[in-house]
Amino acid sequence: MTKTSRFKLSSVFLLGSQPSFINDDGLGFVSVNESSEQHAQIEKILDSLDVETTPPLIVRNERDLANLDVNVDAFLLFVHCIKRFPSLIALATTGKRIILTSEEGAAGHILDAYEYLSEYENVTYALTFPEVRRKIRVLKAVKHIKATKVGVFDAGKRSLKEIVWHKNPLLTDKFDTTYINIQDFKRRYQNVDETKAKNLAKAWMSEAEVREPTLEDVTQSARVYLAMKHTIEKMGIDVAYVLWCSQFNSMLGTKMCFAISKLNDVGLLTGCWRGGNLLPMLVLNTVAKKPVFFGEVHMYEEGIISLRHCAVPQTVADCQYVLRRWRDREGTVTGYCNLPEGEVTIVNAGQGDTAVVMQGTVIDSRDLGGENCRTTVWIELEDKTLVPALIGREFAMVYGSYKAEAKDVVTQLGIKVK
């Protein structure tokens, strides 16, 4: 796996010649001129904020900024004076992220400094420590996503309607993408130890409700899982993506759906379809640090949208698998998950550098059977006015409220958010 370098955050305290700190009663400000008292206040602030930074640089005059280490990912500037430091203009022009803050409640100094630097898009501010921490989480997520290595399973057997993904810059331009050697993958699949696959299949069946699939069927899915897992680990990729899994039906003699579900269950983020849900699932997985439901839109009516897919990790919501066939085809396996009610964050992406981030509530989950994807989930949207802004049929969903962070991450990846 790609090892993302440690996120390095520089803390800088802008004190000037007459720094002020919030009084003990919280109702006003007091000048603190003694160096020892200043250090005590700074230590108190950093302890309260509780984020990892470089040792604080104390800036009393312009010359002190010459000691600033610029080889970091971002700068956290604590503003405790009204002095304008010209070197901050040069710092802003580097394009590196700058967060202006201070003690919680000291809005005046923060906003005064922001007036000075507001023309630079990489400069933001935070009036509270929770907001500082949120912004730092976003910066870490962006760095992680940019360093992500994506491995694509693609047999190259696509008809015209299936190559629409090639227009999708969210996949082709945003990530370090490599293609799995399909012949190597095929050999690994053919050479999977049969006993190991059968034992794994038995374990899966013992933990699930089993309908149509036989032990032989589930063993085939276990072989696919083991071959994919070996391939992913051997190549050192962070995220796997199966492009149009039907390409592999004849080669594998089964569908890849349940293998994909189980890979996600063990923490190997793996998606499938036409590529439009790759960015959404990666953003939500990185921000929430949880497994993600990824798929396509099913239907929409009166503020309620339904999403569906045949590969759903049970760890999305700690649900038990019900093992079924893929659309009633013999020899195939999918796992139905009865997803519970609850608040969710949804990201939609499609063609072009645009995404839509929404909040909603899961109100129903069903197995519709027949020619439908195995799991369908209905979501009541918080803001149905966003529906006309949707720009593709592929989505990702995660339980919890992550709308603000997801929007910030997508924006900082250079993608417009609706």
C-alpha positions as CSV (number, residue, x, y, z in Angstrom):
1,M,0.0,0.0,0.0
2,T,1.1,3.6,-0.6
3,K,2.4,5.1,2.5
4,T,1.2,8.7,2.7
5,S,3.9,10.9,4.3
6,R,3.0,12.3,7.7
7,F,0.9,15.5,7.6
8,K,3.1,18.4,8.8
9,L,1.3,21.4,10.3
10,S,3.2,24.5,11.3
11,S,1.9,26.6,14.3
12,V,2.8,30.3,14.3
13,F,1.8,32.8,17.0
14,L,1.6,36.3,15.7
15,L,2.2,38.4,18.9
16,G,3.7,41.7,17.7
17,S,4.9,44.1,20.3
18,Q,1.7,44.2,22.3
19,P,-0.1,40.8,22.2
20,S,-3.5,40.4,23.8
21,F,-5.1,37.3,25.2
22,I,-8.6,36.7,26.5
23,N,-9.0,37.6,30.2
24,D,-9.6,34.9,32.8
25,D,-13.2,36.0,33.1
26,G,-13.7,35.5,29.4
27,L,-15.2,39.0,29.0
28,G,-12.4,41.0,27.6
29,F,-8.7,41.1,26.7
30,V,-5.5,41.7,28.5
31,S,-2.0,42.6,27.3
32,V,0.6,40.0,28.0
33,N,4.1,41.4,27.6
34,E,6.2,39.0,29.8
35,S,7.9,36.3,27.7
36,S,7.2,33.6,30.3
37,E,3.6,34.5,30.5
38,Q,3.3,34.5,26.7
39,H,4.8,31.0,26.6
40,A,2.4,29.8,29.3
41,Q,-0.6,31.2,27.3
42,I,0.6,29.5,24.1
43,E,1.1,26.2,25.8
44,K,-2.4,26.4,27.3
45,I,-3.9,27.2,23.8
46,L,-2.1,24.3,22.1
47,D,-3.1,21.9,24.9
48,S,-6.7,22.9,24.5
49,L,-6.7,22.6,20.7
50,D,-5.0,19.2,20.9
51,V,-3.7,18.8,17.3
52,E,-0.2,17.8,16.3
53,T,1.9,20.7,15.1
54,T,5.5,21.7,14.8
55,P,7.0,23.5,17.8
56,P,5.3,27.0,17.8
57,L,7.1,29.9,16.1
58,I,6.6,33.1,18.0
59,V,6.5,36.2,15.8
60,R,7.1,39.5,17.5
61,N,8.5,41.3,14.4
62,E,9.0,40.8,10.7
63,R,12.5,39.3,11.2
64,D,11.0,36.4,13.2
65,L,9.2,35.2,10.1
66,A,12.5,34.5,8.4
67,N,12.8,31.5,10.7
68,L,9.5,30.0,9.4
69,D,9.9,26.5,7.9
70,V,7.9,26.5,4.7
71,N,8.5,22.7,4.0
72,V,5.1,21.8,5.6
73,D,1.7,20.9,4.4
74,A,-0.2,23.8,6.0
75,F,0.1,26.7,8.4
76,L,-1.9,27.4,11.5
77,L,-1.6,31.1,12.4
78,F,-2.7,32.2,15.8
79,V,-3.5,36.0,15.7
80,H,-3.0,37.9,18.9
81,C,-2.3,41.4,17.6
82,I,-3.4,43.9,14.9
83,K,0.0,44.2,13.4
84,R,0.1,43.5,9.7
85,F,3.2,41.4,8.7
86,P,4.1,41.9,5.0
87,S,5.8,38.5,4.8
88,L,2.4,36.9,5.3
89,I,1.6,38.1,1.7
90,A,4.6,36.1,0.4
91,L,3.5,33.1,2.5
92,A,0.0,33.3,1.0
93,T,1.3,33.3,-2.5
94,T,2.9,29.9,-2.0
95,G,-0.5,28.4,-2.4
96,K,-0.2,26.3,0.7
97,R,-3.2,26.2,3.0
98,I,-3.3,28.8,5.8
99,I,-5.8,28.7,8.7
100,L,-6.2,31.9,10.7
101,T,-7.3,31.4,14.3
102,S,-6.7,32.4,17.9
103,E,-8.2,31.7,21.2
104,E,-11.8,30.7,21.0
105,G,-13.9,33.9,21.0
106,A,-11.1,36.2,19.8
107,A,-12.9,36.9,16.5
108,G,-11.7,40.5,16.1
109,H,-8.0,39.7,15.5
110,I,-8.8,36.7,13.3
111,L,-11.1,38.6,11.0
112,D,-8.8,41.6,10.9
113,A,-6.0,39.3,9.7
114,Y,-8.4,37.7,7.2
115,E,-9.2,41.1,5.7
116,Y,-5.5,41.4,5.0
117,L,-5.2,38.1,3.2
118,S,-8.7,37.3,2.0
119,E,-7.9,37.7,-1.7
120,Y,-6.0,34.4,-1.5
121,E,-8.2,31.4,-1.9
122,N,-5.8,29.2,0.1
123,V,-6.4,31.4,3.2
124,T,-9.3,30.5,5.5
125,Y,-10.2,31.2,9.2
126,A,-11.7,29.3,12.1
127,L,-13.3,31.0,15.1
128,T,-13.6,27.8,17.2
129,F,-11.3,24.9,17.9
130,P,-13.7,22.3,16.6
131,E,-13.7,24.2,13.3
132,V,-9.9,24.3,13.3
133,R,-9.8,20.5,13.9
134,R,-12.4,20.0,11.1
135,K,-10.3,22.0,8.6
136,I,-7.2,20.0,9.5
137,R,-9.1,16.7,9.0
138,V,-10.0,18.0,5.5
139,L,-6.4,18.9,4.7
140,K,-5.3,15.5,5.8
141,A,-8.0,13.8,3.7
142,V,-7.0,15.8,0.6
143,K,-3.4,14.8,1.0
144,H,-4.4,11.1,1.5
145,I,-6.6,11.1,-1.6
146,K,-4.0,12.7,-3.8
147,A,-1.5,10.1,-2.8
148,T,-3.9,7.2,-3.4
149,K,-2.9,4.5,-5.8
150,V,-5.9,3.1,-7.7
151,G,-5.7,-0.3,-9.4
152,V,-8.3,-0.9,-12.1
153,F,-9.5,-4.4,-13.1
154,D,-10.4,-4.0,-16.8
155,A,-10.4,-6.8,-19.3
156,G,-10.9,-4.4,-22.2
157,K,-14.1,-6.0,-23.4
158,R,-16.4,-3.0,-23.5
159,S,-19.1,-2.1,-26.0
160,L,-19.8,1.5,-27.0
161,K,-22.3,2.1,-24.2
162,E,-19.8,1.0,-21.6
163,I,-16.9,3.3,-22.5
164,V,-18.6,6.5,-21.3
165,W,-16.3,6.3,-18.2
166,H,-13.4,7.4,-20.4
167,K,-14.9,10.9,-20.4
168,N,-14.7,10.9,-16.6
169,P,-11.7,13.0,-15.5
170,L,-12.6,12.2,-11.9
171,L,-11.0,8.9,-12.5
172,T,-8.5,9.6,-15.3
173,D,-7.0,12.9,-14.0
174,K,-7.2,12.9,-10.3
175,F,-5.5,9.7,-9.2
176,D,-2.4,7.6,-9.6
177,T,-4.1,5.0,-11.7
178,T,-2.6,1.7,-12.8
179,Y,-4.2,-1.3,-14.5
180,I,-4.2,-4.8,-13.2
181,N,-2.4,-7.4,-15.4
182,I,-5.5,-9.5,-16.3
183,Q,-3.4,-12.5,-17.3
184,D,-1.7,-12.5,-13.9
185,F,-5.0,-12.1,-12.2
186,K,-6.4,-15.0,-14.2
187,R,-3.5,-17.3,-13.3
188,R,-3.9,-16.4,-9.6
189,Y,-7.6,-17.3,-9.9
190,Q,-6.9,-20.6,-11.6
191,N,-4.2,-21.5,-9.0
192,V,-6.3,-20.7,-5.8
193,D,-6.0,-23.5,-3.3
194,E,-9.4,-25.3,-3.5
195,T,-9.4,-26.4,0.1
196,K,-8.7,-22.9,1.3
197,A,-11.5,-21.5,-0.9
198,K,-13.9,-24.1,0.3
199,N,-13.1,-23.5,4.0
200,L,-13.5,-19.8,3.5
201,A,-16.9,-20.3,1.8
202,K,-18.1,-22.5,4.7
203,A,-17.1,-19.8,7.1
204,W,-19.0,-17.2,5.1
205,M,-22.1,-19.4,4.9
206,S,-22.0,-20.1,8.6
207,E,-22.3,-16.3,9.3
208,A,-25.1,-15.6,6.8
209,E,-28.6,-16.6,5.9
210,V,-28.3,-18.7,2.8
211,R,-31.0,-18.9,0.2
212,E,-30.3,-20.3,-3.3
213,P,-26.4,-20.4,-3.5
214,T,-24.8,-23.8,-2.9
215,L,-21.4,-24.4,-1.3
216,E,-19.9,-24.8,-4.8
217,D,-21.3,-21.4,-5.7
218,V,-19.9,-19.7,-2.7
219,T,-16.6,-21.4,-3.1
220,Q,-16.3,-19.9,-6.6
221,S,-16.9,-16.5,-5.1
222,A,-14.2,-17.3,-2.4
223,R,-11.8,-18.1,-5.2
224,V,-12.4,-14.8,-6.8
225,Y,-12.0,-13.0,-3.5
226,L,-8.7,-14.7,-2.8
227,A,-7.3,-14.0,-6.3
228,M,-8.4,-10.3,-6.1
229,K,-7.0,-9.9,-2.6
230,H,-3.7,-11.5,-3.6
231,T,-3.5,-9.2,-6.7
232,I,-4.3,-6.1,-4.7
233,E,-1.7,-6.8,-2.0
234,K,0.9,-7.9,-4.5
235,M,0.6,-4.6,-6.5
236,G,0.5,-2.5,-3.4
237,I,-2.5,-0.5,-4.4
238,D,-4.7,1.4,-2.0
239,V,-8.0,1.2,-3.8
240,A,-9.3,-1.4,-6.4
241,Y,-11.9,-0.6,-9.0
242,V,-13.6,-3.2,-11.2
243,L,-14.7,-1.6,-14.4
244,W,-17.9,-3.2,-15.7
245,C,-17.6,-6.5,-13.9
246,S,-19.6,-8.4,-16.5
247,Q,-16.4,-8.3,-18.6
248,F,-15.1,-11.1,-16.3
249,N,-18.2,-13.4,-16.3
250,S,-16.8,-15.9,-18.8
251,M,-13.3,-15.9,-17.4
252,L,-14.4,-16.5,-13.8
253,G,-17.6,-18.5,-14.4
254,T,-19.4,-16.4,-11.8
255,K,-20.1,-12.8,-10.8
256,M,-17.6,-10.7,-8.7
257,C,-20.3,-9.1,-6.5
258,F,-19.8,-11.0,-3.3
259,A,-16.0,-11.0,-3.6
260,I,-16.1,-7.2,-3.8
261,S,-18.4,-7.0,-0.8
262,K,-16.0,-9.1,1.3
263,L,-12.9,-7.2,0.2
264,N,-14.5,-4.1,1.6
265,D,-15.4,-5.9,4.8
266,V,-11.7,-6.6,5.4
267,G,-10.8,-3.0,4.7
268,L,-9.7,-3.2,1.1
269,L,-11.7,-0.4,-0.5
270,T,-13.0,-1.9,-3.8
271,G,-15.6,-0.4,-6.1
272,C,-17.2,-1.3,-9.3
273,W,-19.2,-0.1,-12.3
274,R,-18.3,2.7,-14.7
275,G,-15.9,4.8,-12.6
276,G,-18.3,7.6,-11.6
277,N,-18.6,6.4,-8.0
278,L,-14.9,6.1,-7.4
279,L,-14.3,9.7,-6.3
280,P,-17.5,9.7,-4.1
281,M,-16.6,6.4,-2.4
282,L,-13.0,7.5,-1.8
283,V,-14.0,10.9,-0.4
284,L,-16.6,9.4,2.0
285,N,-14.4,6.6,3.1
286,T,-11.5,9.0,3.8
287,V,-13.6,11.6,5.6
288,A,-15.8,9.2,7.6
289,K,-13.2,6.4,8.0
290,K,-16.1,3.9,7.5
291,P,-17.1,1.4,4.8
292,V,-19.2,2.9,2.0
293,F,-22.3,1.9,0.0
294,F,-21.6,2.6,-3.7
295,G,-23.9,2.2,-6.6
296,E,-26.3,3.8,-8.9
297,V,-29.6,5.7,-8.8
298,H,-32.7,3.6,-8.9
299,M,-35.7,5.9,-8.8
300,Y,-36.7,9.4,-7.5
301,E,-40.0,10.8,-6.4
302,E,-41.0,13.7,-4.1
303,G,-37.7,14.2,-2.3
304,I,-36.9,10.5,-2.0
305,I,-34.1,8.9,-4.0
306,S,-33.4,5.2,-4.1
307,L,-29.9,3.8,-4.8
308,R,-29.1,0.2,-5.6
309,H,-26.2,-2.2,-6.1
310,C,-25.3,-5.9,-5.9
311,A,-22.1,-5.5,-4.0
312,V,-22.8,-4.1,-0.5
313,P,-20.4,-4.5,2.4
314,Q,-22.2,-5.7,5.5
315,T,-19.8,-3.5,7.5
316,V,-21.6,-0.4,6.0
317,A,-24.1,-0.8,8.9
318,D,-23.2,-4.0,10.7
319,C,-25.9,-6.0,8.9
320,Q,-26.1,-9.7,8.3
321,Y,-25.7,-11.0,4.8
322,V,-28.5,-12.9,3.1
323,L,-26.8,-14.9,0.3
324,R,-28.8,-14.8,-2.9
325,R,-28.1,-15.4,-6.6
326,W,-27.2,-12.4,-8.9
327,R,-30.5,-11.6,-10.6
328,D,-31.6,-15.3,-10.3
329,R,-28.6,-16.6,-12.4
330,E,-27.5,-20.0,-11.3
331,G,-24.0,-20.3,-9.9
332,T,-23.7,-16.7,-8.8
333,V,-23.7,-15.1,-5.3
334,T,-24.6,-11.7,-4.0
335,G,-25.2,-10.6,-0.4
336,Y,-28.3,-8.7,0.5
337,C,-27.9,-6.2,3.3
338,N,-30.9,-4.8,5.1
339,L,-29.6,-1.3,5.7
340,P,-31.0,0.4,8.8
341,E,-32.7,3.8,9.0
342,G,-30.4,6.6,9.8
343,E,-28.7,9.8,8.7
344,V,-26.4,9.5,5.7
345,T,-24.1,11.6,3.5
346,I,-24.3,11.1,-0.2
347,V,-21.9,12.2,-3.0
348,N,-22.8,12.1,-6.7
349,A,-20.4,12.4,-9.6
350,G,-20.4,11.9,-13.3
351,Q,-18.9,13.5,-16.4
352,G,-16.7,16.5,-15.8
353,D,-15.1,18.1,-12.8
354,T,-18.4,18.4,-10.8
355,A,-19.9,16.7,-7.8
356,V,-23.0,17.0,-5.7
357,V,-22.9,16.5,-1.9
358,M,-26.1,15.9,0.0
359,Q,-27.5,14.9,3.3
360,G,-30.4,12.5,3.9
361,T,-32.0,9.8,6.0
362,V,-32.4,6.2,5.0
363,I,-36.0,5.3,5.4
364,D,-36.2,1.8,3.8
365,S,-34.1,-1.0,2.4
366,R,-35.3,-4.0,0.3
367,D,-34.4,-6.9,-1.9
368,L,-36.6,-6.3,-5.0
369,G,-35.6,-9.6,-6.6
370,G,-35.9,-10.4,-10.3
371,E,-33.8,-8.3,-12.6
372,N,-33.0,-5.7,-9.9
373,C,-29.8,-5.1,-8.1
374,R,-29.8,-7.1,-4.9
375,T,-29.9,-4.2,-2.4
376,T,-32.0,-1.1,-2.9
377,V,-32.1,1.7,-0.3
378,W,-34.5,4.6,-0.1
379,I,-33.2,8.0,1.2
380,E,-35.3,11.0,2.1
381,L,-33.2,14.0,1.0
382,E,-32.6,17.0,3.4
383,D,-32.6,19.4,0.4
384,K,-34.5,18.2,-2.6
385,T,-33.7,21.4,-4.5
386,L,-30.3,19.8,-5.2
387,V,-31.9,17.0,-7.3
388,P,-31.8,19.1,-10.6
389,A,-28.1,19.5,-10.0
390,L,-27.3,15.8,-10.2
391,I,-24.8,15.1,-12.9
392,G,-24.5,11.3,-13.2
393,R,-26.2,8.0,-12.2
394,E,-23.4,6.8,-9.8
395,F,-23.4,7.6,-6.1
396,A,-21.7,6.7,-2.8
397,M,-23.3,6.8,0.6
398,V,-22.0,6.6,4.2
399,Y,-23.8,6.6,7.5
400,G,-23.3,9.9,9.5
401,S,-23.2,13.6,8.9
402,Y,-20.1,14.5,6.8
403,K,-21.5,17.0,4.3
404,A,-19.4,20.0,5.3
405,E,-16.1,18.0,5.3
406,A,-17.0,16.1,2.1
407,K,-17.7,19.4,0.3
408,D,-14.5,20.9,1.4
409,V,-12.4,17.9,0.4
410,V,-14.0,17.8,-3.1
411,T,-13.5,21.5,-3.5
412,Q,-9.8,21.3,-2.5
413,L,-9.4,18.5,-5.1
414,G,-10.2,21.1,-7.7
415,I,-13.7,19.8,-8.3
416,K,-16.8,22.1,-8.4
417,V,-19.4,21.3,-5.8
418,K,-23.1,21.9,-6.3
